Amino acid sequence: RDKEHVIAYGAHEFEGTTQGSELVEVTIDIDYRMRDVIPSYIILTASASKGGDYFTGGNSKLVLDDVELVY
């Protein structure tokens, strides 16, 4: 996120678990670092654990539903 080629960055980290099958609405504000550059792509990364690919076990489950990109 602090690399010179990153045009903008936004993040959200849940502090705990959600109950049952309830949906949780999340809005992620994007911090644009280069206002004179128009991005061609967006990368959305989601993982069931904060470490993502470093997760080594446990009972962690991610359900991602009804994603909307508003720009």
PyMOL Python script that loads the backbone (N, CA, C, O; Angstrom):
from pymol import cmd

cmd.read_pdbstr("""\
ATOM      1  N   ARG A   1       0.796  -1.202   0.000  1.00  0.00           N
ATOM      2  CA  ARG A   1       0.000   0.000   0.000  1.00  0.00           C
ATOM      3  C   ARG A   1       0.836   1.262   0.000  1.00  0.00           C
ATOM      4  O   ARG A   1       0.343   2.312  -0.412  1.00  0.00           O
ATOM      5  N   ASP A   2       2.051   1.205   0.435  1.00  0.00           N
ATOM      6  CA  ASP A   2       2.913   2.382   0.461  1.00  0.00           C
ATOM      7  C   ASP A   2       3.890   2.419  -0.704  1.00  0.00           C
ATOM      8  O   ASP A   2       4.862   3.173  -0.670  1.00  0.00           O
ATOM      9  N   LYS A   3       3.650   1.629  -1.715  1.00  0.00           N
ATOM     10  CA  LYS A   3       4.529   1.597  -2.887  1.00  0.00           C
ATOM     11  C   LYS A   3       4.182   2.738  -3.827  1.00  0.00           C
ATOM     12  O   LYS A   3       3.035   3.183  -3.867  1.00  0.00           O
ATOM     13  N   GLU A   4       5.153   3.211  -4.575  1.00  0.00           N
ATOM     14  CA  GLU A   4       4.941   4.355  -5.454  1.00  0.00           C
ATOM     15  C   GLU A   4       3.971   4.074  -6.592  1.00  0.00           C
ATOM     16  O   GLU A   4       3.374   5.006  -7.132  1.00  0.00           O
ATOM     17  N   HIS A   5       3.798   2.792  -6.973  1.00  0.00           N
ATOM     18  CA  HIS A   5       2.893   2.454  -8.066  1.00  0.00           C
ATOM     19  C   HIS A   5       1.434   2.291  -7.614  1.00  0.00           C
ATOM     20  O   HIS A   5       0.556   2.085  -8.451  1.00  0.00           O
ATOM     21  N   VAL A   6       1.166   2.377  -6.322  1.00  0.00           N
ATOM     22  CA  VAL A   6      -0.199   2.259  -5.811  1.00  0.00           C
ATOM     23  C   VAL A   6      -0.881   3.620  -5.948  1.00  0.00           C
ATOM     24  O   VAL A   6      -0.468   4.598  -5.326  1.00  0.00           O
ATOM     25  N   ILE A   7      -1.925   3.666  -6.767  1.00  0.00           N
ATOM     26  CA  ILE A   7      -2.632   4.913  -7.032  1.00  0.00           C
ATOM     27  C   ILE A   7      -3.570   5.265  -5.885  1.00  0.00           C
ATOM     28  O   ILE A   7      -3.683   6.429  -5.501  1.00  0.00           O
ATOM     29  N   ALA A   8      -4.244   4.250  -5.338  1.00  0.00           N
ATOM     30  CA  ALA A   8      -5.210   4.478  -4.256  1.00  0.00           C
ATOM     31  C   ALA A   8      -5.286   3.235  -3.387  1.00  0.00           C
ATOM     32  O   ALA A   8      -4.919   2.141  -3.815  1.00  0.00           O
ATOM     33  N   TYR A   9      -5.767   3.416  -2.158  1.00  0.00           N
ATOM     34  CA  TYR A   9      -5.824   2.277  -1.237  1.00  0.00           C
ATOM     35  C   TYR A   9      -6.964   2.479  -0.245  1.00  0.00           C
ATOM     36  O   TYR A   9      -7.225   3.597   0.201  1.00  0.00           O
ATOM     37  N   GLY A  10      -7.629   1.395   0.088  1.00  0.00           N
ATOM     38  CA  GLY A  10      -8.654   1.401   1.118  1.00  0.00           C
ATOM     39  C   GLY A  10      -8.684   0.040   1.786  1.00  0.00           C
ATOM     40  O   GLY A  10      -8.331  -0.962   1.164  1.00  0.00           O
ATOM     41  N   ALA A  11      -9.102  -0.013   3.048  1.00  0.00           N
ATOM     42  CA  ALA A  11      -9.127  -1.298   3.759  1.00  0.00           C
ATOM     43  C   ALA A  11     -10.198  -1.292   4.844  1.00  0.00           C
ATOM     44  O   ALA A  11     -10.595  -0.243   5.350  1.00  0.00           O
ATOM     45  N   HIS A  12     -10.652  -2.492   5.184  1.00  0.00           N
ATOM     46  CA  HIS A  12     -11.548  -2.673   6.322  1.00  0.00           C
ATOM     47  C   HIS A  12     -11.174  -3.991   6.991  1.00  0.00           C
ATOM     48  O   HIS A  12     -11.036  -5.017   6.324  1.00  0.00           O
ATOM     49  N   GLU A  13     -11.015  -3.958   8.292  1.00  0.00           N
ATOM     50  CA  GLU A  13     -10.733  -5.178   9.058  1.00  0.00           C
ATOM     51  C   GLU A  13     -11.795  -5.327  10.135  1.00  0.00           C
ATOM     52  O   GLU A  13     -12.008  -4.417  10.937  1.00  0.00           O
ATOM     53  N   PHE A  14     -12.460  -6.474  10.151  1.00  0.00           N
ATOM     54  CA  PHE A  14     -13.430  -6.759  11.199  1.00  0.00           C
ATOM     55  C   PHE A  14     -12.692  -7.064  12.487  1.00  0.00           C
ATOM     56  O   PHE A  14     -11.637  -7.698  12.469  1.00  0.00           O
ATOM     57  N   GLU A  15     -13.232  -6.623  13.585  1.00  0.00           N
ATOM     58  CA  GLU A  15     -12.612  -6.846  14.892  1.00  0.00           C
ATOM     59  C   GLU A  15     -13.082  -8.137  15.547  1.00  0.00           C
ATOM     60  O   GLU A  15     -12.481  -8.582  16.525  1.00  0.00           O
ATOM     61  N   GLY A  16     -14.118  -8.732  15.041  1.00  0.00           N
ATOM     62  CA  GLY A  16     -14.632  -9.960  15.652  1.00  0.00           C
ATOM     63  C   GLY A  16     -15.450 -10.736  14.638  1.00  0.00           C
ATOM     64  O   GLY A  16     -15.300 -10.541  13.432  1.00  0.00           O
ATOM     65  N   THR A  17     -16.307 -11.607  15.120  1.00  0.00           N
ATOM     66  CA  THR A  17     -17.137 -12.413  14.236  1.00  0.00           C
ATOM     67  C   THR A  17     -18.514 -11.780  14.108  1.00  0.00           C
ATOM     68  O   THR A  17     -18.933 -10.993  14.957  1.00  0.00           O
ATOM     69  N   THR A  18     -19.204 -12.131  13.045  1.00  0.00           N
ATOM     70  CA  THR A  18     -20.594 -11.711  12.877  1.00  0.00           C
ATOM     71  C   THR A  18     -21.482 -12.858  13.326  1.00  0.00           C
ATOM     72  O   THR A  18     -21.089 -14.023  13.268  1.00  0.00           O
ATOM     73  N   GLN A  19     -22.658 -12.523  13.765  1.00  0.00           N
ATOM     74  CA  GLN A  19     -23.562 -13.536  14.315  1.00  0.00           C
ATOM     75  C   GLN A  19     -24.439 -14.155  13.235  1.00  0.00           C
ATOM     76  O   GLN A  19     -25.007 -13.444  12.406  1.00  0.00           O
ATOM     77  N   GLY A  20     -24.549 -15.476  13.246  1.00  0.00           N
ATOM     78  CA  GLY A  20     -25.451 -16.191  12.356  1.00  0.00           C
ATOM     79  C   GLY A  20     -25.225 -15.883  10.898  1.00  0.00           C
ATOM     80  O   GLY A  20     -24.088 -15.838  10.428  1.00  0.00           O
ATOM     81  N   SER A  21     -26.321 -15.668  10.179  1.00  0.00           N
ATOM     82  CA  SER A  21     -26.230 -15.400   8.746  1.00  0.00           C
ATOM     83  C   SER A  21     -26.525 -13.929   8.430  1.00  0.00           C
ATOM     84  O   SER A  21     -26.872 -13.592   7.298  1.00  0.00           O
ATOM     85  N   GLU A  22     -26.387 -13.075   9.414  1.00  0.00           N
ATOM     86  CA  GLU A  22     -26.664 -11.659   9.211  1.00  0.00           C
ATOM     87  C   GLU A  22     -25.638 -11.023   8.283  1.00  0.00           C
ATOM     88  O   GLU A  22     -24.438 -11.271   8.403  1.00  0.00           O
ATOM     89  N   LEU A  23     -26.125 -10.194   7.352  1.00  0.00           N
ATOM     90  CA  LEU A  23     -25.231  -9.444   6.480  1.00  0.00           C
ATOM     91  C   LEU A  23     -24.746  -8.203   7.205  1.00  0.00           C
ATOM     92  O   LEU A  23     -25.479  -7.617   8.003  1.00  0.00           O
ATOM     93  N   VAL A  24     -23.526  -7.806   6.933  1.00  0.00           N
ATOM     94  CA  VAL A  24     -22.951  -6.610   7.534  1.00  0.00           C
ATOM     95  C   VAL A  24     -22.553  -5.683   6.392  1.00  0.00           C
ATOM     96  O   VAL A  24     -21.745  -6.048   5.538  1.00  0.00           O
ATOM     97  N   GLU A  25     -23.130  -4.476   6.382  1.00  0.00           N
ATOM     98  CA  GLU A  25     -22.785  -3.523   5.341  1.00  0.00           C
ATOM     99  C   GLU A  25     -21.489  -2.817   5.697  1.00  0.00           C
ATOM    100  O   GLU A  25     -21.316  -2.341   6.819  1.00  0.00           O
ATOM    101  N   VAL A  26     -20.591  -2.755   4.745  1.00  0.00           N
ATOM    102  CA  VAL A  26     -19.295  -2.112   4.948  1.00  0.00           C
ATOM    103  C   VAL A  26     -19.053  -1.152   3.790  1.00  0.00           C
ATOM    104  O   VAL A  26     -19.234  -1.511   2.627  1.00  0.00           O
ATOM    105  N   THR A  27     -18.647   0.060   4.113  1.00  0.00           N
ATOM    106  CA  THR A  27     -18.243   1.031   3.107  1.00  0.00           C
ATOM    107  C   THR A  27     -16.759   1.303   3.310  1.00  0.00           C
ATOM    108  O   THR A  27     -16.324   1.629   4.414  1.00  0.00           O
ATOM    109  N   ILE A  28     -15.990   1.167   2.242  1.00  0.00           N
ATOM    110  CA  ILE A  28     -14.551   1.390   2.326  1.00  0.00           C
ATOM    111  C   ILE A  28     -14.221   2.653   1.531  1.00  0.00           C
ATOM    112  O   ILE A  28     -14.390   2.695   0.312  1.00  0.00           O
ATOM    113  N   ASP A  29     -13.758   3.659   2.225  1.00  0.00           N
ATOM    114  CA  ASP A  29     -13.326   4.887   1.567  1.00  0.00           C
ATOM    115  C   ASP A  29     -11.951   4.655   0.948  1.00  0.00           C
ATOM    116  O   ASP A  29     -11.088   4.009   1.543  1.00  0.00           O
ATOM    117  N   ILE A  30     -11.764   5.189  -0.245  1.00  0.00           N
ATOM    118  CA  ILE A  30     -10.513   5.019  -0.968  1.00  0.00           C
ATOM    119  C   ILE A  30      -9.694   6.301  -0.859  1.00  0.00           C
ATOM    120  O   ILE A  30     -10.189   7.392  -1.141  1.00  0.00           O
ATOM    121  N   ASP A  31      -8.444   6.155  -0.449  1.00  0.00           N
ATOM    122  CA  ASP A  31      -7.508   7.270  -0.341  1.00  0.00           C
ATOM    123  C   ASP A  31      -6.698   7.336  -1.634  1.00  0.00           C
ATOM    124  O   ASP A  31      -5.835   6.491  -1.876  1.00  0.00           O
ATOM    125  N   TYR A  32      -6.979   8.341  -2.460  1.00  0.00           N
ATOM    126  CA  TYR A  32      -6.250   8.513  -3.718  1.00  0.00           C
ATOM    127  C   TYR A  32      -4.974   9.287  -3.464  1.00  0.00           C
ATOM    128  O   TYR A  32      -5.006  10.387  -2.913  1.00  0.00           O
ATOM    129  N   ARG A  33      -3.860   8.718  -3.864  1.00  0.00           N
ATOM    130  CA  ARG A  33      -2.561   9.356  -3.668  1.00  0.00           C
ATOM    131  C   ARG A  33      -2.092  10.080  -4.917  1.00  0.00           C
ATOM    132  O   ARG A  33      -1.286  11.007  -4.833  1.00  0.00           O
ATOM    133  N   MET A  34      -2.588   9.664  -6.072  1.00  0.00           N
ATOM    134  CA  MET A  34      -2.210  10.287  -7.344  1.00  0.00           C
ATOM    135  C   MET A  34      -3.493  10.733  -8.034  1.00  0.00           C
ATOM    136  O   MET A  34      -4.128   9.939  -8.729  1.00  0.00           O
ATOM    137  N   ARG A  35      -3.870  11.953  -7.858  1.00  0.00           N
ATOM    138  CA  ARG A  35      -5.128  12.445  -8.414  1.00  0.00           C
ATOM    139  C   ARG A  35      -5.065  12.688  -9.917  1.00  0.00           C
ATOM    140  O   ARG A  35      -6.107  12.767 -10.566  1.00  0.00           O
ATOM    141  N   ASP A  36      -3.885  12.807 -10.474  1.00  0.00           N
ATOM    142  CA  ASP A  36      -3.757  13.069 -11.904  1.00  0.00           C
ATOM    143  C   ASP A  36      -3.650  11.785 -12.736  1.00  0.00           C
ATOM    144  O   ASP A  36      -3.472  11.855 -13.952  1.00  0.00           O
ATOM    145  N   VAL A  37      -3.756  10.615 -12.096  1.00  0.00           N
ATOM    146  CA  VAL A  37      -3.660   9.330 -12.781  1.00  0.00           C
ATOM    147  C   VAL A  37      -5.017   8.643 -12.734  1.00  0.00           C
ATOM    148  O   VAL A  37      -5.642   8.566 -11.677  1.00  0.00           O
ATOM    149  N   ILE A  38      -5.472   8.144 -13.879  1.00  0.00           N
ATOM    150  CA  ILE A  38      -6.739   7.415 -13.940  1.00  0.00           C
ATOM    151  C   ILE A  38      -6.426   5.919 -13.949  1.00  0.00           C
ATOM    152  O   ILE A  38      -5.768   5.437 -14.871  1.00  0.00           O
ATOM    153  N   PRO A  39      -6.886   5.179 -12.942  1.00  0.00           N
ATOM    154  CA  PRO A  39      -6.580   3.743 -12.889  1.00  0.00           C
ATOM    155  C   PRO A  39      -7.326   2.959 -13.965  1.00  0.00           C
ATOM    156  O   PRO A  39      -8.432   3.327 -14.361  1.00  0.00           O
ATOM    157  N   SER A  40      -6.710   1.878 -14.431  1.00  0.00           N
ATOM    158  CA  SER A  40      -7.319   0.989 -15.419  1.00  0.00           C
ATOM    159  C   SER A  40      -7.924  -0.246 -14.774  1.00  0.00           C
ATOM    160  O   SER A  40      -8.801  -0.884 -15.356  1.00  0.00           O
ATOM    161  N   TYR A  41      -7.466  -0.589 -13.580  1.00  0.00           N
ATOM    162  CA  TYR A  41      -7.890  -1.807 -12.904  1.00  0.00           C
ATOM    163  C   TYR A  41      -8.119  -1.527 -11.427  1.00  0.00           C
ATOM    164  O   TYR A  41      -7.608  -0.554 -10.872  1.00  0.00           O
ATOM    165  N   ILE A  42      -8.907  -2.412 -10.796  1.00  0.00           N
ATOM    166  CA  ILE A  42      -9.066  -2.393  -9.349  1.00  0.00           C
ATOM    167  C   ILE A  42      -8.872  -3.825  -8.864  1.00  0.00           C
ATOM    168  O   ILE A  42      -9.330  -4.774  -9.501  1.00  0.00           O
ATOM    169  N   ILE A  43      -8.200  -3.968  -7.749  1.00  0.00           N
ATOM    170  CA  ILE A  43      -7.982  -5.289  -7.155  1.00  0.00           C
ATOM    171  C   ILE A  43      -8.701  -5.311  -5.819  1.00  0.00           C
ATOM    172  O   ILE A  43      -8.448  -4.468  -4.957  1.00  0.00           O
ATOM    173  N   LEU A  44      -9.594  -6.271  -5.647  1.00  0.00           N
ATOM    174  CA  LEU A  44     -10.306  -6.473  -4.388  1.00  0.00           C
ATOM    175  C   LEU A  44      -9.800  -7.775  -3.788  1.00  0.00           C
ATOM    176  O   LEU A  44      -9.899  -8.832  -4.411  1.00  0.00           O
ATOM    177  N   THR A  45      -9.268  -7.699  -2.598  1.00  0.00           N
ATOM    178  CA  THR A  45      -8.767  -8.883  -1.911  1.00  0.00           C
ATOM    179  C   THR A  45      -9.566  -9.093  -0.636  1.00  0.00           C
ATOM    180  O   THR A  45      -9.742  -8.162   0.149  1.00  0.00           O
ATOM    181  N   ALA A  46     -10.044 -10.298  -0.429  1.00  0.00           N
ATOM    182  CA  ALA A  46     -10.790 -10.627   0.782  1.00  0.00           C
ATOM    183  C   ALA A  46     -10.276 -11.960   1.302  1.00  0.00           C
ATOM    184  O   ALA A  46     -10.018 -12.880   0.526  1.00  0.00           O
ATOM    185  N   SER A  47     -10.128 -12.061   2.613  1.00  0.00           N
ATOM    186  CA  SER A  47      -9.687 -13.330   3.188  1.00  0.00           C
ATOM    187  C   SER A  47     -10.376 -13.555   4.524  1.00  0.00           C
ATOM    188  O   SER A  47     -10.828 -12.609   5.169  1.00  0.00           O
ATOM    189  N   ALA A  48     -10.451 -14.799   4.927  1.00  0.00           N
ATOM    190  CA  ALA A  48     -11.112 -15.166   6.174  1.00  0.00           C
ATOM    191  C   ALA A  48     -10.224 -14.930   7.386  1.00  0.00           C
ATOM    192  O   ALA A  48     -10.687 -15.010   8.524  1.00  0.00           O
ATOM    193  N   SER A  49      -8.968 -14.643   7.152  1.00  0.00           N
ATOM    194  CA  SER A  49      -8.063 -14.349   8.262  1.00  0.00           C
ATOM    195  C   SER A  49      -7.209 -13.144   7.901  1.00  0.00           C
ATOM    196  O   SER A  49      -6.950 -12.889   6.725  1.00  0.00           O
ATOM    197  N   LYS A  50      -6.780 -12.416   8.897  1.00  0.00           N
ATOM    198  CA  LYS A  50      -6.002 -11.205   8.655  1.00  0.00           C
ATOM    199  C   LYS A  50      -4.718 -11.507   7.890  1.00  0.00           C
ATOM    200  O   LYS A  50      -4.282 -10.705   7.064  1.00  0.00           O
ATOM    201  N   GLY A  51      -4.117 -12.652   8.161  1.00  0.00           N
ATOM    202  CA  GLY A  51      -2.880 -13.018   7.495  1.00  0.00           C
ATOM    203  C   GLY A  51      -3.066 -13.564   6.095  1.00  0.00           C
ATOM    204  O   GLY A  51      -2.089 -13.773   5.376  1.00  0.00           O
ATOM    205  N   GLY A  52      -4.312 -13.799   5.696  1.00  0.00           N
ATOM    206  CA  GLY A  52      -4.581 -14.301   4.348  1.00  0.00           C
ATOM    207  C   GLY A  52      -3.866 -15.597   4.051  1.00  0.00           C
ATOM    208  O   GLY A  52      -4.221 -16.642   4.598  1.00  0.00           O
ATOM    209  N   ASP A  53      -2.871 -15.547   3.200  1.00  0.00           N
ATOM    210  CA  ASP A  53      -2.172 -16.769   2.791  1.00  0.00           C
ATOM    211  C   ASP A  53      -1.284 -17.344   3.882  1.00  0.00           C
ATOM    212  O   ASP A  53      -0.712 -18.418   3.699  1.00  0.00           O
ATOM    213  N   TYR A  54      -1.152 -16.658   5.014  1.00  0.00           N
ATOM    214  CA  TYR A  54      -0.350 -17.176   6.123  1.00  0.00           C
ATOM    215  C   TYR A  54      -1.195 -17.955   7.131  1.00  0.00           C
ATOM    216  O   TYR A  54      -0.668 -18.462   8.121  1.00  0.00           O
ATOM    217  N   PHE A  55      -2.504 -18.054   6.884  1.00  0.00           N
ATOM    218  CA  PHE A  55      -3.416 -18.748   7.800  1.00  0.00           C
ATOM    219  C   PHE A  55      -3.029 -20.218   7.893  1.00  0.00           C
ATOM    220  O   PHE A  55      -2.868 -20.889   6.873  1.00  0.00           O
ATOM    221  N   THR A  56      -2.880 -20.716   9.108  1.00  0.00           N
ATOM    222  CA  THR A  56      -2.393 -22.091   9.284  1.00  0.00           C
ATOM    223  C   THR A  56      -3.365 -23.002  10.012  1.00  0.00           C
ATOM    224  O   THR A  56      -2.964 -24.077  10.459  1.00  0.00           O
ATOM    225  N   GLY A  57      -4.604 -22.623  10.148  1.00  0.00           N
ATOM    226  CA  GLY A  57      -5.551 -23.527  10.785  1.00  0.00           C
ATOM    227  C   GLY A  57      -6.633 -22.777  11.529  1.00  0.00           C
ATOM    228  O   GLY A  57      -6.676 -21.546  11.543  1.00  0.00           O
ATOM    229  N   GLY A  58      -7.509 -23.554  12.148  1.00  0.00           N
ATOM    230  CA  GLY A  58      -8.611 -22.957  12.888  1.00  0.00           C
ATOM    231  C   GLY A  58      -9.904 -23.071  12.110  1.00  0.00           C
ATOM    232  O   GLY A  58      -9.951 -23.660  11.030  1.00  0.00           O
ATOM    233  N   ASN A  59     -10.950 -22.500  12.675  1.00  0.00           N
ATOM    234  CA  ASN A  59     -12.275 -22.580  12.071  1.00  0.00           C
ATOM    235  C   ASN A  59     -12.661 -21.205  11.548  1.00  0.00           C
ATOM    236  O   ASN A  59     -13.415 -20.481  12.196  1.00  0.00           O
ATOM    237  N   SER A  60     -12.157 -20.851  10.403  1.00  0.00           N
ATOM    238  CA  SER A  60     -12.387 -19.532   9.830  1.00  0.00           C
ATOM    239  C   SER A  60     -13.123 -19.678   8.507  1.00  0.00           C
ATOM    240  O   SER A  60     -12.747 -20.497   7.668  1.00  0.00           O
ATOM    241  N   LYS A  61     -14.179 -18.879   8.320  1.00  0.00           N
ATOM    242  CA  LYS A  61     -14.982 -18.979   7.109  1.00  0.00           C
ATOM    243  C   LYS A  61     -15.324 -17.570   6.636  1.00  0.00           C
ATOM    244  O   LYS A  61     -15.701 -16.717   7.440  1.00  0.00           O
ATOM    245  N   LEU A  62     -15.195 -17.328   5.346  1.00  0.00           N
ATOM    246  CA  LEU A  62     -15.534 -16.039   4.751  1.00  0.00           C
ATOM    247  C   LEU A  62     -16.651 -16.241   3.750  1.00  0.00           C
ATOM    248  O   LEU A  62     -16.553 -17.077   2.852  1.00  0.00           O
ATOM    249  N   VAL A  63     -17.716 -15.466   3.909  1.00  0.00           N
ATOM    250  CA  VAL A  63     -18.791 -15.447   2.937  1.00  0.00           C
ATOM    251  C   VAL A  63     -18.899 -14.019   2.431  1.00  0.00           C
ATOM    252  O   VAL A  63     -19.180 -13.103   3.203  1.00  0.00           O
ATOM    253  N   LEU A  64     -18.680 -13.827   1.154  1.00  0.00           N
ATOM    254  CA  LEU A  64     -18.708 -12.508   0.542  1.00  0.00           C
ATOM    255  C   LEU A  64     -19.887 -12.498  -0.429  1.00  0.00           C
ATOM    256  O   LEU A  64     -19.928 -13.289  -1.372  1.00  0.00           O
ATOM    257  N   ASP A  65     -20.850 -11.592  -0.193  1.00  0.00           N
ATOM    258  CA  ASP A  65     -22.075 -11.609  -0.967  1.00  0.00           C
ATOM    259  C   ASP A  65     -22.503 -10.186  -1.302  1.00  0.00           C
ATOM    260  O   ASP A  65     -22.282  -9.263  -0.517  1.00  0.00           O
ATOM    261  N   ASP A  66     -23.102 -10.015  -2.443  1.00  0.00           N
ATOM    262  CA  ASP A  66     -23.718  -8.749  -2.837  1.00  0.00           C
ATOM    263  C   ASP A  66     -22.730  -7.592  -2.806  1.00  0.00           C
ATOM    264  O   ASP A  66     -22.979  -6.566  -2.173  1.00  0.00           O
ATOM    265  N   VAL A  67     -21.601  -7.767  -3.496  1.00  0.00           N
ATOM    266  CA  VAL A  67     -20.569  -6.732  -3.560  1.00  0.00           C
ATOM    267  C   VAL A  67     -20.946  -5.731  -4.647  1.00  0.00           C
ATOM    268  O   VAL A  67     -21.348  -6.114  -5.746  1.00  0.00           O
ATOM    269  N   GLU A  68     -20.813  -4.461  -4.332  1.00  0.00           N
ATOM    270  CA  GLU A  68     -21.140  -3.406  -5.289  1.00  0.00           C
ATOM    271  C   GLU A  68     -20.018  -2.388  -5.302  1.00  0.00           C
ATOM    272  O   GLU A  68     -19.585  -1.907  -4.255  1.00  0.00           O
ATOM    273  N   LEU A  69     -19.554  -2.066  -6.495  1.00  0.00           N
ATOM    274  CA  LEU A  69     -18.526  -1.044  -6.659  1.00  0.00           C
ATOM    275  C   LEU A  69     -19.212   0.228  -7.143  1.00  0.00           C
ATOM    276  O   LEU A  69     -19.782   0.258  -8.234  1.00  0.00           O
ATOM    277  N   VAL A  70     -19.152   1.269  -6.333  1.00  0.00           N
ATOM    278  CA  VAL A  70     -19.768   2.551  -6.679  1.00  0.00           C
ATOM    279  C   VAL A  70     -18.645   3.554  -6.826  1.00  0.00           C
ATOM    280  O   VAL A  70     -17.862   3.764  -5.899  1.00  0.00           O
ATOM    281  N   TYR A  71     -18.567   4.169  -7.987  1.00  0.00           N
ATOM    282  CA  TYR A  71     -17.505   5.137  -8.211  1.00  0.00           C
ATOM    283  C   TYR A  71     -18.022   6.324  -8.972  1.00  0.00           C
ATOM    284  O   TYR A  71     -17.266   7.252  -9.257  1.00  0.00           O
TER     285      TYR A  71
END
""", "prot")
cmd.dss("prot")
cmd.show_as("cartoon", "prot")
cmd.util.cbc("prot")
cmd.orient("prot")
